[in-house]
């Protein structure tokens, strides 16, 4: 990964949850921080997210999950990414994520977790740190 | 979000105050302010219970009856939801406010691949009439009304509620249900939409028309400024957009040859309570007044009771913080105080742990008790509209009225709400605002206790609250019940009622009576929504940037 290139991010809303304010404002913040941001739109299946990630040649996927299903969704996506051979794309997860679930997410291979309340600055530097 | 903008001098004294709706607040108000604003008691306030209802819908307001409390309840299986309903009723709640899980809201059965991991998670899972029979067993349906938080498939749930009541021996004329059924706001905010805009609005129209003809005590639509606000709208936009959405639904039904007087009296509203308290109070008072004026002047509605802006003023979710969650108990109390000072007819409060999870029984009861304390202990029932005549509040109410009208005009100049939502214009505007508010919060421009930028106490999730855990058994139970249902129901009847539904959907006949028949035949939510999916297609979101 060439650090001089702009980081390409796919902000994705998996599953049926429709609360997209967080996803949208993080997309705007990352864009203002100079990243190229693609927003998936709502109600995406994991297959659709993977398709978009490949098509758009993104460096990182940022999942936004509010429904509480972050553990099973992340686990499934990671195994699908491995299957497709795109596990070089980094995965981050944000949304309503209880503190106690963060170690579990990291262990399964999530690069960064941004629970609700994380500042834009921390999200931006967290994203950048993945490619330093 | 939800706080005013303050500038201060070097000694920390406040120099300027600007509310989110754009109103600047003076240090002192006096009689000259009312005079300058052209305040007229009879025109702007009138007696409580009299047009334009700024003071109250009822002459005696809380003296005659305290507000109705409707905490949002429902999770897991219908049997568990039934237990929680009974707990809330035993603790004094007088109406239900039912939460559905996401698969149900999106018209999928529990065994659908997209439902995996979501069954029963954020509300109760409903596949068929069997589930409603379990959830509402033993609830006195002629005395307790039910709000159903459902939108894209609201027609299906309304039909199911009727079918369930009929099974239990209640006539459809005696039951009262209020489905949320506000699809346009789902497209702005909450995101539980399925069908394209025009079909979504048509289904809302079908349910209103059906309620006019068949369900005299039900309120077919609950217009939700609430979620619009949560998506980044100012308080003035919250009211303005909800009213413009109401107009879109009214127009659809009027096209069917029905006079607005026959149904607008049964619209209800759901508005948000967080933020600056004075701004919210002015918002509610101005909203009651504007709604009555609009119905009278634009739609020729004259019957007094049909001019009422009925509604639930409550919630406050976006005002809560994950940091120091116990602070949310106090926040909720002050939000509710603002609602009470505005004469809220119905209310509910987000529970302090809702920034994390579905409320536990303990936190749900805390919310309920917060509301009771206001009514029974500290004196909110003593007199009607206690703030009336305040130089500040009356000036602010007039200013808020103007701001709301400005926002409404902007939408109307662009051709109305349906077009503004279909093109994504409103969504983009609100996302931009939400982003600016959030930046302001993070920079400290907006102050929230427990959210001081750079504070060490801010570790998100550092305070461990008791969590309402997801239980995989819910999905297993739902799927097993569904399998058993499909084994035992009359397949021929299911197929024929679904076929009749498809014809109605296709040929613009009102779908409601057909849905009631499908429900009685134990067709599933997924089957009925599937008919609509095939007939109407699905909405494609407009671009976000």
Contacts between the chains, C-beta under 8 A, distances in Angstrom:
chain1	res1	chain2	res2	distance
A	15	B	102	7.4
A	15	B	114	7.4
A	15	B	117	7.6
A	15	B	118	6.6
A	16	B	102	3.9
A	16	B	103	6.5
A	16	B	105	7.3
A	16	B	106	4.9
A	16	B	108	7.6
A	16	B	114	6.4
A	16	B	115	7.8
A	16	B	118	5.8
A	16	B	192	7.8
A	17	B	102	6.1
A	17	B	122	7.9
A	17	B	191	7.3
A	18	B	186	7.0
A	18	B	190	5.2
A	18	B	191	1.8
A	18	B	192	4.8
A	18	B	193	7.4
A	19	B	190	6.6
A	19	B	191	6.4
A	20	B	191	5.6
A	21	B	189	7.7
A	21	B	230	7.0
A	21	B	231	5.4
A	21	B	232	6.6
A	21	B	431	7.2
A	21	B	434	5.4
A	24	B	431	4.3
A	24	B	434	7.2
A	24	B	435	7.5
A	24	B	544	6.3
A	25	B	431	6.7
A	25	B	434	5.3
A	25	B	435	4.4
A	25	B	438	5.3
A	27	B	544	7.3
A	28	B	431	6.8
A	28	B	432	7.3
A	28	B	435	4.4
A	29	B	435	6.9
A	29	B	439	7.8
A	39	B	544	4.9
A	39	B	545	7.7
A	41	B	541	4.6
A	41	B	544	7.3
A	42	B	191	4.9
A	42	B	541	6.3
A	43	B	106	7.3
A	43	B	191	7.6
A	45	B	114	6.9
A	67	B	102	6.3
A	67	B	118	6.4
A	67	B	121	5.9
A	67	B	122	5.8
A	68	B	121	5.7
A	68	B	122	7.3
A	68	B	357	6.9
A	68	B	470	5.8
A	69	B	117	4.5
A	69	B	118	6.0
A	69	B	121	6.6
A	69	B	470	7.8
A	72	B	116	7.6
A	72	B	117	4.4
A	73	B	117	6.8
A	96	B	355	7.5
A	96	B	356	6.5
A	96	B	357	7.6
A	97	B	461	7.4
A	98	B	356	6.1
A	98	B	357	7.4
A	98	B	461	6.0
A	98	B	467	6.2
A	99	B	460	7.4
A	99	B	461	3.1
A	99	B	462	6.7
A	99	B	464	6.7
A	100	B	461	7.9
A	100	B	464	7.2
A	102	B	461	7.7
A	115	B	322	7.3
A	115	B	460	4.5
A	115	B	461	5.4
A	116	B	322	5.6
A	116	B	355	6.9
A	116	B	460	6.6
A	117	B	321	7.2
A	117	B	322	4.5
A	117	B	323	6.1
A	117	B	458	7.2
A	117	B	460	3.8
A	117	B	461	7.8
A	118	B	460	6.1
A	119	B	442	5.1
A	119	B	453	7.4
A	120	B	438	7.4
A	120	B	439	6.9
A	120	B	442	6.0
A	121	B	442	7.5
